[in-house]
Amino acid sequence: MQPDLAANTAENAVLTKATLRAADLLDITARMLASIIGVSEATVSRMRRQEFLLERGTKPFELAVLFVRLFRSLDAIVGGDETVARAWLKNANTAFDGTPLEKIVTISGLVDVIAYLDSRRALV
């Protein structure tokens, strides 16, 4: 395997694993994760079985990077308490006129929620 190819494969594997781990910790279903990163529910199942890796340069890869960033921001704010993070995602928030979980299924909503969390992290 060429060095660049090996590095890309490792990077793809790390992001795929991080995406699945973040979804698990936030109690996000395969269907919801599929909507967030723009793949089918079957593809998420293949990701879990390590039969599919997100690939750099694709839209799902970029959306997964944003999703992991959302997780990291939220995790920093709640101090690693997944129960609080899950509740925050699923409860109505007047800043979003709905729940953050409803917002993050669109690209603009995902970016908005990340911006909101980043602004809150600056206050912590």
LINMOFEN-V901778 format. One record per residue. N is the residue number from 1. RES is the residue in one small letter. NEAR is the number of other C-alpha atoms within 8 Angstrom. D_CENTER is the distance of its C-alpha to the mean C-alpha in Angstrom with 2 decimals. Layout:
n=N res=RES near=NEAR d_center=D_CENTER
n=N res=RES near=NEAR d_center=D_CENTER
//
This chain:
n=1 res=m near=4 d_center=29.40
n=2 res=q near=5 d_center=29.42
n=3 res=p near=6 d_center=27.83
n=4 res=d near=6 d_center=25.46
n=5 res=l near=8 d_center=24.45
n=6 res=a near=9 d_center=23.94
n=7 res=a near=8 d_center=21.79
n=8 res=n near=9 d_center=19.61
n=9 res=t near=8 d_center=19.40
n=10 res=a near=8 d_center=18.50
n=11 res=e near=8 d_center=15.77
n=12 res=n near=12 d_center=14.38
n=13 res=a near=10 d_center=14.72
n=14 res=v near=8 d_center=13.10
n=15 res=l near=12 d_center=9.85
n=16 res=t near=12 d_center=10.01
n=17 res=k near=8 d_center=10.87
n=18 res=a near=9 d_center=8.34
n=19 res=t near=12 d_center=5.45
n=20 res=l near=10 d_center=8.04
n=21 res=r near=8 d_center=9.07
n=22 res=a near=10 d_center=6.24
n=23 res=a near=11 d_center=6.47
n=24 res=d near=9 d_center=10.13
n=25 res=l near=8 d_center=10.55
n=26 res=l near=10 d_center=9.28
n=27 res=d near=7 d_center=11.42
n=28 res=i near=9 d_center=9.34
n=29 res=t near=8 d_center=11.68
n=30 res=a near=9 d_center=11.67
n=31 res=r near=8 d_center=12.96
n=32 res=m near=9 d_center=10.33
n=33 res=l near=12 d_center=7.47
n=34 res=a near=13 d_center=10.15
n=35 res=s near=10 d_center=10.66
n=36 res=i near=13 d_center=7.32
n=37 res=i near=13 d_center=7.45
n=38 res=g near=9 d_center=11.21
n=39 res=v near=9 d_center=12.67
n=40 res=s near=9 d_center=15.03
n=41 res=e near=10 d_center=14.74
n=42 res=a near=6 d_center=17.22
n=43 res=t near=10 d_center=15.13
n=44 res=v near=12 d_center=12.42
n=45 res=s near=9 d_center=15.60
n=46 res=r near=10 d_center=16.84
n=47 res=m near=12 d_center=13.79
n=48 res=r near=8 d_center=14.54
n=49 res=r near=7 d_center=18.15
n=50 res=q near=7 d_center=17.48
n=51 res=e near=7 d_center=19.23
n=52 res=f near=8 d_center=16.63
n=53 res=l near=9 d_center=14.68
n=54 res=l near=11 d_center=12.44
n=55 res=e near=8 d_center=15.04
n=56 res=r near=8 d_center=15.30
n=57 res=g near=6 d_center=16.70
n=58 res=t near=8 d_center=15.05
n=59 res=k near=8 d_center=13.01
n=60 res=p near=11 d_center=10.37
n=61 res=f near=13 d_center=10.19
n=62 res=e near=10 d_center=10.01
n=63 res=l near=12 d_center=7.32
n=64 res=a near=13 d_center=5.16
n=65 res=v near=10 d_center=6.76
n=66 res=l near=11 d_center=6.04
n=67 res=f near=12 d_center=2.34
n=68 res=v near=11 d_center=4.12
n=69 res=r near=9 d_center=6.83
n=70 res=l near=11 d_center=6.20
n=71 res=f near=10 d_center=6.16
n=72 res=r near=8 d_center=9.08
n=73 res=s near=12 d_center=10.82
n=74 res=l near=10 d_center=10.87
n=75 res=d near=12 d_center=11.95
n=76 res=a near=9 d_center=14.59
n=77 res=i near=10 d_center=15.90
n=78 res=v near=10 d_center=16.35
n=79 res=g near=6 d_center=17.69
n=80 res=g near=7 d_center=15.65
n=81 res=d near=8 d_center=16.73
n=82 res=e near=10 d_center=14.14
n=83 res=t near=6 d_center=16.66
n=84 res=v near=8 d_center=16.66
n=85 res=a near=12 d_center=12.91
n=86 res=r near=10 d_center=12.93
n=87 res=a near=8 d_center=16.02
n=88 res=w near=8 d_center=14.79
n=89 res=l near=9 d_center=11.99
n=90 res=k near=9 d_center=14.69
n=91 res=n near=9 d_center=17.70
n=92 res=a near=9 d_center=19.21
n=93 res=n near=9 d_center=18.95
n=94 res=t near=6 d_center=21.77
n=95 res=a near=5 d_center=19.91
n=96 res=f near=9 d_center=17.84
n=97 res=d near=7 d_center=20.68
n=98 res=g near=11 d_center=18.60
n=99 res=t near=12 d_center=15.63
n=100 res=p near=14 d_center=12.35
n=101 res=l near=8 d_center=10.83
n=102 res=e near=7 d_center=13.35
n=103 res=k near=12 d_center=12.55
n=104 res=i near=13 d_center=8.92
n=105 res=v near=12 d_center=10.22
n=106 res=t near=8 d_center=12.09
n=107 res=i near=9 d_center=11.51
n=108 res=s near=7 d_center=13.91
n=109 res=g near=10 d_center=12.47
n=110 res=l near=13 d_center=8.98
n=111 res=v near=10 d_center=11.24
n=112 res=d near=8 d_center=13.55
n=113 res=v near=12 d_center=11.40
n=114 res=i near=12 d_center=10.38
n=115 res=a near=8 d_center=14.14
n=116 res=y near=8 d_center=15.19
n=117 res=l near=11 d_center=13.46
n=118 res=d near=9 d_center=14.85
n=119 res=s near=8 d_center=18.19
n=120 res=r near=9 d_center=18.21
n=121 res=r near=10 d_center=17.52
n=122 res=a near=6 d_center=20.51
n=123 res=l near=5 d_center=22.61
n=124 res=v near=5 d_center=21.86
//
